[in-house]
């Protein structure tokens, strides 16, 4: 793969100008341990190989904002200590067997190790800021859903995005950063979406101009219709990607996906004045 990636109208392309289709799996690392899930059961190398074997070329690797903004958590707590604090003694034993070189790494170093291993298997990575406090996501009124919520202070969020973008500036397989998963809740509104998502996008690009900057919509990222009449305004060129989520377990996935791609939300992006591209995240429940 010729990195970095960029956008050309509706397409994502590589450095040679060739179209790139991202086929990503979702790998959570935002839960209470702040460690990529499953590594107490399998070596990270084995997980990467299986992702490749299934035909995927990309991993959407989630992270909590605290991993970037809580220095004590990120650098002073090891994988072993994180599991121990949660009473996960069996996971400590399993992790030591499957990934012994990672068990005593600080949490941020363990996260970086996963990214490196994925890169060693030619897997691209999208770093997804899933929430602020490590834990399950996402309730409508969990105080984690929109700018100004108890656990979602815009300045802290921008600082965290900037730090993660800087940390992974030298990782060529980190091709994109999704600014925040599934904005939601009673505070959500269009004006603040534009204000802060544009600020976050500029901050990420300023820290790491190589990555795609990925913006999600409102109402659990099911609504981007508002960009039809109000384009996103950035100084960034060739890096903006929109992300939209769709839920359900359809009997006919192909037909369901085609209908979704013709919906008002996706049409709004394709007809907006924004220089844009699309990353569609289909999440089956």
N, C-alpha and C positions, 0 to 999 in steps of 0.2 A: 504494500500500500504506500502511495506517495503522499505523505503528510506535509503540511496540515490540510484539513478540509476547509472548504469555503462554500458559498452559495452563488448560484448564477440563476436569477429569476426564481423559478420554482424548484430548481434542482440543487442537490448537494453534490459537489465535485471535489476531486482530489487535486493535488498540485499540478498534475499533468492535464487538467481540464476534463478528466473522465468522470462520468457519473458514478456516484457511490450510493448504493442502497443499504441503509442501516437495518440489520435484522438483529434486534437486541433482546436479550433476556434480562429480567429484573433480578438483581441480587441485593437483598436488604442487608444493610449494616447500620441501620438507624435505631435498632431496638436497644433495650437496656444495657446489654454488654458492650455495645459500640464496637462489635466485631462482626465481620461478614459471617452470615449464618451458615451453619453446616460444617464448619471446619473442625469441630470436635468429632465428626463422623468420617470425613474424607480429607486427604491431603489437598491443598489448594491447587497443586499441579494436576491432580486427577479431575478436579472440578473443571478446570480450564480445558482439559482435553475433551471432556464430555460435552461441554458447550460447543466446541469446535465440531465434534463428531455429529452433533444434532443439526449442523448446518448454519449455526448462528455466527455472526462476525463481530458482535458487539455486546457489551454488558452495561446496563444502566445500574451503576453502583450507588446506592443511597448513602447518605451521611447526615447526622444531626448537627445543627449549628454549633452546639456545645463542643464538638470535636475541634472546631476552629477557634472558638472564643473563650473556652474554659481551659486555660493553660494547664491547670492542675490535672484535669481529667485527661487531656490529650497527651501530655508528656510525662506525668508522674505516676500514672496508673498503667500497669501492665495488663496484658490479656489475662494472666493468671489472677491478678488482684481483682480485676473486674468480675470474673466468674466467682471468685471467692466471696466478694461482697454481696453477691446475689444468691449465695448458697448453692451454687452450681458445681458441686464437687465432682460429680460424674463427668461433667463437661471438661473440667480441668484434666482429669485422667485421660479422656478421649483425645483432647487437643494435644496433650503431651505425646501421645502415641502417633497421631496423624500429622501434626505440624510442630515438631519439637523445636525447630528454629524460630518459631514465632511466639511461643508460649510466654516468654519473658520480655517481649518487646513492648514498649509503650504503645498505647492504642493508636496514635497517629502513625507510628512506624509500621504497625501491623497492617493498617489500612494501605499504606504506601506499598508494602510488600505484596498485597493482593493485586494492586494495580500493575506492579512490575511483572508479576507472574502472568497475568493476562496478556501483557504486552509481549512476553516471551513466546506466547502462543498465537501471536498476530491477531489478538482480539482488541478491538477498539473499546474505549471506555467513555461513557457519559457520566459525569459526577452529578448526582441529583441531590440537592438540598431538600430533604424530605420533611423535616420539621426542626424545631429548636431543641427541646429537651428530649433525650433518648427515650423511646417508648413506642407504643402502638399508635398507628395513624389510620383513620382520621375521623374524628367525630365533628359534627357541625359546630358545636359550641365548646370545643376543647381548649380555647384560649391560645391556640397555636395556628389559627387558620388565616388570619389576615393582618395587614399592617396596623399596628397600634394595639393589638391584642396583648394580654398579659405576658405571653412568652414570644412575642413577635415585635420587637422594637426595631424599627427600620435602620437606625444607625448601626446597631450591633449586627444586624443581618448583613448589611453592606460590608462591614469590617470582616465578617466571617467569609463572605464570598471572595473578597479581595485576598485574604490569607490563603484560602484553598487554591485559588487561581495561581497565586505566586508559588506555592509549594509544588504544584504540578506543571509549572512552566517548562521544565526540562523533560517531561514525560511525553514523548511523541504520540503514544497511543491514546492519551487523553485528548479526545477530539472535540468534546463539548462539555458545557456546564449548563444544567437545567437549574434555573434560579430558585424555584420553589415549587414543591409538589402541591397540587390541588388546593389553590386558594379558595376560601370558603368562609362561612359564618355570618353572623348578623352585621358585622362591620363592613363587609365587602362592598365596594363601590368602584365605579369606573374611573373617577378622577384620581383616587389614590393608586389605583392599578397603574395608570399611565405615569404618575409622578414617580413612584418607587421602582417599578419594573424598569423604567428607562434609566433611572439612577443606578440600579443594580447592574444592568447591562453595560453601561459605560464603565463602571468600576471593574467588572470582570475583564472587559476588553483592555482596559488600561494596564491591568496587572499581567494579563496573558493574552496577547493579541492573536495567538494561534487557534484558540478554541472557538467553536461555534457557541453562540450565546442563545440559549433556548428559553423562550417565554411561554408559560402556561396561562390558561384563561381563568375565568371565574366559575363559581358553582361546581367545585370539584373538577375543574379543568374540562368542563363540558361546554363552556360558552366562550367563544371568541367573536361573537357576532358584532360586538361594538367596534371592532377595528375596521369595519366596512366604511363607516363615516368619519373615523378619526384615526388616521394612520399613526403608527409608532414613529417617533422622531428621534433619530440617533445620529451621532457622528460616525458610527461604525459603518463600514462598507463590506458587503459580502460575507457577513457572519451571522445574520439574524435568522433564527429558526423559530417557528411556532409549534407548540405541542398541544395536542388535544386528546382527551381520554374518552373511551366508549366502553360501556359495561354491558354485561349480559352473556347468556349462553345460547346463542342462536342455533336453530336446527339446520340452517343453511348459512354457514359462516361467510361464504363468498358473496352471496346475495346481500347479507346483512352489512358486510363491509362496504359494498358498492353503494348501498342506500345511504350509509353513514357519510361516505365521501361526497355525496350529492346534497347533504343536508345544508341548512341555512348557515350553520356555524362555519363549516369548511368553505362554503361558497363565499362567505364574508371575507375570509382571508385571501382567497384567490382573486377577489375583485377589489380589494383595498388598494390604496395608493402606496402602501408600504413596499419597499424592496424586500421580498420575503422568500421564504421557503417553508416547507412543512415537515414536521416530524410527527407522525401519527402513532399514538400509543394505544393499542387495543388491549384492554385489561378484562380478562374473562373471570367471572365470579361463579 
